[in-house]
Structure formats: structure tokens, C-alpha cells
Amino acid sequence: METRTALVTGAAQGLGREFAVALAGRGYRVAGFDLEPQPETAEQILDYVELVGDVSDPVAVEEGLERIIERFGTLHVVVNNAGVYPAKPFEETTPEDWRRVMRVNLEAPFLVTRAALPHLKAAGWGRVVNIVSAAVLTAPPTMVPYVASKMGLIGFTRSLAAAVAPYGVTVNAIAPSMVRTATAERTVGADGGFEFVRSRQAVERTQEPADLVSTLLYVVDEGSGFLTGQTLNVSGGSAYL
Ligand SMILES: NC(=O)c1ccc[n+]([C@@H]2O[C@H](COP(=O)([O-])OP(=O)(O)OC[C@H]3O[C@@H](n4cnc5c(N)ncnc54)[C@H](O)[C@@H]3O)[C@@H](O)[C@H]2O)c1
């Protein structure tokens, strides 16, 4: 079988880095796309394409996809992972706060997937994986734009799954609980956030990025062609679909 290639957005750190390294470990050729340089990801992956830019900028996305095709010649897997999750009281949320969350969490997956689709189609096989959140089920009161954006991404997942199924492409979403990443520790996990979420999970420990890897690998597996339009809730039993 030809070597598969994958694009992971938000690959500089956190879940994105974990996913990029895990796919590389399974023999994928990997490109990472992030606002920031990705030295810690690049040093763990031998044959890595590092794209630095904004995934909510259509021009940067088109240029990024061109670079991937120049280097790898093909693309099979897209992991729309880049995301922001600011917490703020609803009354203090500005239109710019709202738009930023929607741009990064919802518009960027549209732009990246749209730019990638011709290549997945040409390959005749593809997997699109959207990282959402169990917050769509627990509905924290200080994350209204975030929950709206991730619910939007679930809708995108479902409808797109039907649109691209004829090309051998599946589209699924993965919903983590609160995961120990540097950003979460600095923001939503600070001031007892991790303890609170842990107390609501059936699994009594904090979720680590590595806890999402087996689900990602399952979704992108050759044998998972009948799994599409779904949201896999990997939240330690904190919420139920
Ligand atoms: N950490 C959690 O608790 C948690 C829980 C549920 C879902 N998620 C989701 O998982 C994903 C990753 O979360 P994380 O905690 O690993 O985040 P993180 O902040 O550690 O990493 C996100 C990466 O995305 C990049 N990024 C942000 N905006 C970008 C843009 N416009 N263009 C390119 N890159 C951009 C950042 O630079 C960063 O490197 C997000 O979609 C998040 O909503 C996280």
C-alpha cells in the first residue's frame, strides 16, 4: 500500500503535536500547520513539513496545501485540531471574541477541508477528523461561543460526511473531556478546573493527550470506512450522547 500522508492543524503543541507524532509513528508522512513554529514536533518526526500560518486565512491555507503536494504529491488524512477555547462571562463577550472563535474553530476546518478535498478525491480515499469537545454536552456557562463553534463543527461533520462519501472519504469528530495541555493548564484548567471536570467523569483521572490517540487511529484506519458523520465522545464518562 502507498504511504499515507496526513495534515494536522495546531501541531505545535498539545493534542495536535500528540496526533502528528502518533501518525508519524504509524508510518504516515506528516505536515503540521500552526501559527507558531513547531520545533518540538519537528524533532520527533523524521520527514515533516512544517507550515507556519493562520488556518483561518484562505490564502495561507491554499499556499500550505500547495507545499504539502509539492513535497508529498498526495494527501489522505486531515485532522482539523487547531482551536481556541477562551472562557468569559457571556455578558462580556464581544462580537470580536465571537468572530475569533468562529473563525478558528469553524471557518478554518471549512477552509482546510475545502482546499484538501481535491487531493483526497484524487487519492480515492480520505479521512477528515474534526476535534470538537464534550463541552457541547456539558455546556459550561462561560464558553458560549466555544460550545456554539464546536456544535457547528459537529453539524459540518455530519453534512460533509454525506457530501464526500462518494469519493471514499469519511468525516468524523472526536470529543475529548478536559485534556492536560499547556494551554488548558494555563486557562480553563487553572483554579480547580481540572478537579471539577475530573469529579464529573466516571474515569477518575485527568485526561492526557495520549488518551485520544487510539480513537484517532481507529477513525483513520483502513477498516473504518463505514464509520462516517459520527462524533466519538472520548470524555471518560463525563457526558453521554
Ligand atoms: N485541552 C482541552 O482540554 C481540550 C478539550 C476538548 C477539546 N479540545 C480541543 O482540542 C484542540 C486542541 O486543544 P489543545 O488544548 O491541544 O490546544 P493548544 O493551545 O495546546 O494547541 C492548539 C494549537 O493550535 C494553534 N492555533 C490556534 N489558532 C490557530 C490558527 N488560527 N492557525 C493555526 N494554528 C492555530 C495554536 O498555536 C496551538 O499551537 C482544540 O480544537 C480544542 O478546542 C481541547
The ligand as an SDF file (V2000), in Angstrom:
LIG
                    3D

 44 48  0  0  0  0  0  0  0  0999 V2000
   -7.2460   20.7640   26.0240 N   0  0  0  0  0  0  0  0  0  0  0  0
   -8.5130   20.5150   26.2710 C   0  0  0  0  0  0  0  0  0  0  0  0
   -8.9350   20.4330   27.4260 O   0  0  0  0  0  0  0  0  0  0  0  0
   -9.4830   20.2620   25.1400 C   0  0  0  0  0  0  0  0  0  0  0  0
  -10.6880   19.6490   25.4260 C   0  0  0  0  0  0  0  0  0  0  0  0
  -11.6110   19.4210   24.4040 C   0  0  0  0  0  0  0  0  0  0  0  0
  -11.2960   19.8120   23.1200 C   0  0  0  0  0  0  0  0  0  0  0  0
  -10.1050   20.4280   22.8680 N   0  0  0  0  0  0  0  0  0  0  0  0
   -9.8340   20.8410   21.5070 C   0  0  0  0  0  0  0  0  0  0  0  0
   -8.6380   20.2130   21.0830 O   0  0  0  0  0  0  0  0  0  0  0  0
   -7.9420   21.0870   20.1910 C   0  0  0  0  0  0  0  0  0  0  0  0
   -6.5230   21.2750   20.6920 C   0  0  0  0  0  0  0  0  0  0  0  0
   -6.5480   21.7700   22.0290 O   0  0  0  0  0  0  0  0  0  0  0  0
   -5.1660   21.9370   22.8340 P   0  0  0  0  0  0  0  0  0  0  0  0
   -5.5000   22.0200   24.2650 O   0  0  0  0  0  0  0  0  0  0  0  0
   -4.1920   20.9330   22.3460 O   0  0  0  0  0  0  0  0  0  0  0  0
   -4.7400   23.3900   22.3450 O   0  0  0  0  0  0  0  0  0  0  0  0
   -3.2890   24.0600   22.3370 P   0  0  0  0  0  0  0  0  0  0  0  0
   -3.4810   25.5150   22.5940 O   0  0  0  0  0  0  0  0  0  0  0  0
   -2.3310   23.2890   23.1700 O   0  0  0  0  0  0  0  0  0  0  0  0
   -2.8430   23.8600   20.8130 O   0  0  0  0  0  0  0  0  0  0  0  0
   -3.5850   24.4590   19.7930 C   0  0  0  0  0  0  0  0  0  0  0  0
   -2.6250   24.8710   18.7160 C   0  0  0  0  0  0  0  0  0  0  0  0
   -3.4060   25.4760   17.6800 O   0  0  0  0  0  0  0  0  0  0  0  0
   -2.6960   26.5920   17.2020 C   0  0  0  0  0  0  0  0  0  0  0  0
   -3.6140   27.5530   16.6060 N   0  0  0  0  0  0  0  0  0  0  0  0
   -4.5640   28.3050   17.2340 C   0  0  0  0  0  0  0  0  0  0  0  0
   -5.1430   29.1270   16.3550 N   0  0  0  0  0  0  0  0  0  0  0  0
   -4.5750   28.8800   15.1470 C   0  0  0  0  0  0  0  0  0  0  0  0
   -4.7410   29.4290   13.8600 C   0  0  0  0  0  0  0  0  0  0  0  0
   -5.6250   30.4120   13.6100 N   0  0  0  0  0  0  0  0  0  0  0  0
   -3.9730   28.9560   12.8500 N   0  0  0  0  0  0  0  0  0  0  0  0
   -3.0520   27.9710   13.0760 C   0  0  0  0  0  0  0  0  0  0  0  0
   -2.8440   27.4200   14.2810 N   0  0  0  0  0  0  0  0  0  0  0  0
   -3.6000   27.8760   15.3050 C   0  0  0  0  0  0  0  0  0  0  0  0
   -2.0020   27.1790   18.4270 C   0  0  0  0  0  0  0  0  0  0  0  0
   -0.8870   27.9930   18.0770 O   0  0  0  0  0  0  0  0  0  0  0  0
   -1.6030   25.9200   19.1840 C   0  0  0  0  0  0  0  0  0  0  0  0
   -0.3030   25.5040   18.8800 O   0  0  0  0  0  0  0  0  0  0  0  0
   -8.7650   22.3730   20.1090 C   0  0  0  0  0  0  0  0  0  0  0  0
   -9.5960   22.3260   18.9740 O   0  0  0  0  0  0  0  0  0  0  0  0
   -9.5890   22.3290   21.3660 C   0  0  0  0  0  0  0  0  0  0  0  0
  -10.7990   23.0490   21.2500 O   0  0  0  0  0  0  0  0  0  0  0  0
   -9.1920   20.6540   23.8440 C   0  0  0  0  0  0  0  0  0  0  0  0
  1  2  1  0
  2  3  2  0
  2  4  1  0
  4  5  1  0
  4 44  2  0
  5  6  2  0
  6  7  1  0
  7  8  2  0
  8  9  1  0
  8 44  1  0
  9 10  1  0
  9 42  1  0
 10 11  1  0
 11 12  1  0
 11 40  1  0
 12 13  1  0
 13 14  1  0
 14 15  2  0
 14 16  1  0
 14 17  1  0
 17 18  1  0
 18 19  2  0
 18 20  1  0
 18 21  1  0
 21 22  1  0
 22 23  1  0
 23 24  1  0
 23 38  1  0
 24 25  1  0
 25 26  1  0
 25 36  1  0
 26 27  1  0
 26 35  1  0
 27 28  2  0
 28 29  1  0
 29 30  1  0
 29 35  2  0
 30 31  1  0
 30 32  2  0
 32 33  1  0
 33 34  2  0
 34 35  1  0
 36 37  1  0
 36 38  1  0
 38 39  1  0
 40 41  1  0
 40 42  1  0
 42 43  1  0
M  CHG  2   8   1  16  -1
M  END
$$$$
